[in-house]
Amino acid sequence: METLKVRDIKDVEEVVRAAVASEQPLEIIGHGSKRAIGHPMATNAVLDVSVLNAVTSYEPNELIISVQAGAPLADVQSMIDAKNQQFAFEPMDTSVLLGGAGAGTIGGMIGVGLAGPRRIKAGGARDHLLGAHAVSGFGDSFKTGGRVVKNVTGYDLCKLLTGSWGTLAVMTEVTLKVMPKPEAERTLLLRGLDDVTANKAMTAALGSPFDVSGAAHLPLQAVQAGAEAFAGFAGQPVTLVRLEGIAASAAHRAASLSQTLSSFGTVDRLEDDASAALWRALRDVEPFAAKGARGTWPVWRIVCPPAAGGGLGAALTRETGAEVIYDWGGGLIWAALPPGTDAQAVAVRSQVAAIGGHATLIRASEDVRRSVDVFQPQAAGLAALGERVRASFDPRSILNRGRMTRGGAK
C-alpha cells in the first residue's frame, strides 16, 4: 500500500483530488495509533498528515490554542502543562488498550472524540473545539468555526467533524479551548461495594452540590487485573469520587461529601498526585491494557443512562463472563469479554438496547471487526440522514471508506 506524506494543505487537496479522479479511496492517518478501531477499510493508499505538526498559535491568557492536525498530542499537552493548563475533557490515550507507543495526534483526538472521566463536568471533545480547517472529499479546503465562540456563524460543522473518524474530511488545523489546571485534587474512596450499590453511591455524589468531576467504580476483577495504579486495592472493589479546585474549596467539599457518602461505608481519601495517577489509569482503561492479563480480550465501550449502569454491568458479567469498569457515574461502561468469534456482540447489544444505550467495539481482532458491527447500528431513518451528511462532504466515499459501516466498502 502506497503512503503519501503531505507537506502542506495544498498537498492534501491535490492528493484527495487525484484520489477522486481515479476513484481510489484513501486511509487518513497521523501516527496510526487508532488504526485498529473500526471496520477494516477498503483503501489503496495512505494519506499521512503527520508532517502537519506545527502549533500555529497559543495564547495562554486567552485560553486558546491553534495547532495543525498532525501534531503529537503528548507534545501539545506538555506545552500547555508548562502553562498550568489542560484539555479539560481528558482525551484518552488509546495506545494503552490497543498497544503501540504514543497518544497519537491532535487530529486523531478530535476525529475519535473519546473523552475521559471529566466528561461529566467539562463536556466532550466537541465542546472544546472552536474551529477547524479541513479538506473535503471533493478536494476543497474549508473552514468552520472561529477563535472564539461568538464568532461562530452558520452551521456548526465542528460538531460533525468531532467523532467522524475521518470519514467526512481531512482535518489540517484545529483551534481548541484550554482550561486552567485545578490547584488541588481530592478523591474519596469507598471499598467493598457491589455494582448496584456503587451506582447508588455515585448517583448520590453527582446529585450533591459539591461539584464532582469524576465518579467511577472498579469491581473486584478490575482491581485484580494488574494495573499498577490499583495495586493497593487488591482484594476489594473500589468506588472513586473526585473533587477539584482551589485547595481550600476541594478540602471543604471533600469533607462535606464524605459525610454524605458515609452511609455507604467508610470513606478514605487520596490527594493530588496519588489521586491524579488513579484517574489517568481509569481514563486509559489500564486494567484491560494490551500488555496485561486481559490484553487479548475484546473490549466494548458502552454509554447508557447512568442510573442503569450498575444493573447493566452486573448482567453482562453474569451472562457473558465480562469484566467491567464503570465511569461517568455509571454512564460509561468498559467491558472486556472472553474472546470469541463475534466478541459476543449479540448479547452485548441486546442488553444495551434494553436500557436505551449504545455500544462501540474498541478492541478486537481484524476478523471479528469484519464480521460484526463495530459502531452502534442506527435506525433506518437516522442512518439515511447520516449517509446524506457524509455524501455532502465525500460523495465518492474516498476518505476512510468502510471504517464506520460494515459492508460500507464500495
Protein Blocks (a to p, Z undefined) as FASTA:
>chain_A
ZZdddfbfklmmmmmmmmmmnopacdddfkopmmmgcjddddfbdcdfklmmccfbdcfk
nopacddfklcfklmmmmmmmnopacfklpadfklmngpedjbjfklmmmnopacfklmm
nopfklmmmbdcdddfkopacdehjfbfklpgcjdfklmmnonlopmbccfbdcdddddd
dfbdcddddehiafklmmmmmmmmmmpcnopabdcdddfklmmnopaklmmmgoiacddd
ddeddfklmmmmmmmmmmmmmmnoccdddehjlmmmmmmmmmnommlgfklmklmgccdd
ddddfklmmmmmmmmmmmnopacddeehopaccddddddfklommmmmmmmmmnopacdd
fbdcfklmmmpcfbacddfklmmmmmmmmmmmmmnomgoghklpghkaZZ
